[in-house]
Structures are given as structure tokens and as C-alpha cells.
Amino acid sequence: MASDIIRTDLVALDADLGTSVESVITQLATLVHDAGRASNVEELARPAIEREAQAGTGVPGKVAIPHCRSAAVSEPTLAFARLSQAVDFAGPDGDAELVFLIAAPEGGGKAHLKILSKLARALVRQDFLDALRTASSEEEIVALV
């Protein structure tokens, strides 16, 4: 993946982002906003939460990948949280411990689908999942992704 899609200021390790899908997505949207990649937290969070309500984005490995396009987003961005408290994203093997938020500009074409595809390929590798779970710094997460 392009190295600038995720940066250390878009990573939260062992974070308590709340107990609901809405809270986790809003907190990740806040990271994107605070990194200067979204003009409004609510305008970014809302479409991701609405998308989640249609179908959960939990995938095998206790991972969730909420995603959306939003006019509030200035460039394709990937935010990541390793949660201290797992949250139900309707995953096949239980609550999500690792959450990636893919935020793409509204007119960004298929940028978010490219990110999703590359991420999904990496997430089927157990060594990648293990490394995400044991990384001790934001820099390690960025290097892995």
C-alpha cells in the first residue's frame, strides 16, 4: 500500500474507543479529521455508520473494516485501532479487536476498493494478524501495513 495512506497519527493502539460500532467509527473518524484528512468528523462517520447498519464489516480474524466515501475526506486514508475492548461488527468469529477505517473522497472513484482489496489480501495471512496484535508502536503498524 502507498505509505501515505496510513501514518502514525492515524493509529490507535490498545485504545478504548467505546463499546459500540458507532463510537469506534466516530473515534477513528476523529483521528482522520485530526490528521487533516477530513473537514468534519460527523460527515465522515455518518456514511460509514450507515454502511455498517446495512451489513456488518467484520471479517475473519476478529477484524472489522468499516469503509465509506465522503465529501468530508480530502484524500484516501486508512485509520487503524487495536481495541482494548472488542466490539461487535458482526464478524464471523466474534467481536472485532482490530479495526481499519477506510475513508475515501466522495469523487475518489475506486480508491477505497483498491485499499479494501489489498487489505483483505493481507488479512488472510496469520503472520500479518499476529504482527498487528503484537506491534509495540504506531511506527510498527505503519511499516506492516
Residue pairs with C-beta under 8 A, 6 or more apart in sequence:
1 78
1 115
1 118
1 119
1 145
3 142
5 76
5 77
5 78
5 115
5 145
6 77
6 78
6 79
6 80
6 141
6 142
6 145
7 35
7 142
8 138
8 139
8 141
8 142
9 31
9 34
9 35
9 138
10 31
10 32
10 35
10 37
10 77
10 78
10 79
10 80
11 31
11 79
11 80
11 81
11 138
11 141
11 142
12 27
12 28
12 31
12 79
12 80
12 81
12 82
13 81
13 82
13 135
13 137
13 138
13 141
14 82
14 83
14 84
15 27
15 81
15 82
15 83
15 84
16 83
16 84
16 85
17 23
17 24
17 27
17 28
17 81
17 83
17 87
17 99
18 24
18 27
18 87
19 85
19 87
20 87
21 49
21 52
21 56
21 66
21 87
21 88
21 89
22 45
22 49
23 87
24 64
24 66
24 81
24 83
24 87
24 99
25 45
25 48
25 49
25 52
25 66
25 101
26 41
26 45
26 49
27 81
28 66
28 79
28 81
28 99
28 101
29 38
29 41
29 42
29 44
29 45
29 48
29 79
29 101
29 103
30 41
31 79
32 38
32 44
32 73
32 77
32 79
32 101
32 103
33 39
33 40
33 41
33 44
35 77
35 79
36 74
37 73
37 74
37 75
37 77
37 103
38 44
38 70
38 72
38 73
38 74
38 77
38 103
39 72
39 74
40 72
43 70
43 71
43 72
44 68
44 70
44 72
44 73
44 103
46 70
47 68
47 69
47 70
48 66
48 67
48 68
48 70
48 101
48 103
49 66
50 68
51 57
51 66
51 67
51 68
52 66
52 89
55 90
56 64
56 88
56 89
56 90
56 91
57 64
57 65
57 66
57 67
57 89
57 90
58 64
58 88
58 89
58 90
58 91
58 92
58 96
59 65
59 91
59 92
59 120
59 123
60 91
60 92
60 93
60 123
60 124
61 93
61 98
61 123
61 129
62 86
62 91
62 93
62 94
62 95
62 96
62 97
62 98
63 91
63 96
63 97
63 98
63 99
63 100
63 123
63 129
64 87
64 89
64 91
64 96
64 98
64 99
64 100
65 99
65 100
65 101
65 102
65 116
65 119
65 120
66 89
66 99
66 100
66 101
66 102
67 101
67 102
67 103
67 104
67 112
67 115
67 116
68 102
68 103
68 104
68 112
69 104
69 105
69 106
69 108
69 112
70 103
70 104
70 105
70 106
71 105
71 106
73 103
73 104
73 105
73 106
73 108
74 105
75 105
76 102
76 103
76 104
76 105
76 108
76 111
76 112
76 115
77 102
77 103
77 104
78 100
78 101
78 102
78 103
78 115
78 119
78 145
79 100
79 101
79 103
80 98
80 99
80 100
80 101
80 132
80 141
80 145
81 98
81 99
82 97
82 98
82 132
82 133
82 135
82 141
83 96
83 97
83 98
83 99
86 94
86 95
86 96
86 97
87 95
87 96
87 99
88 95
88 96
89 95
89 96
89 99
97 133
98 129
98 132
98 133
100 119
102 112
102 115
102 116
102 119
103 112
104 111
104 112
104 115
105 111
119 145
122 128
122 145
123 129
128 144
131 140
131 144
132 141
132 144
135 141
135 144
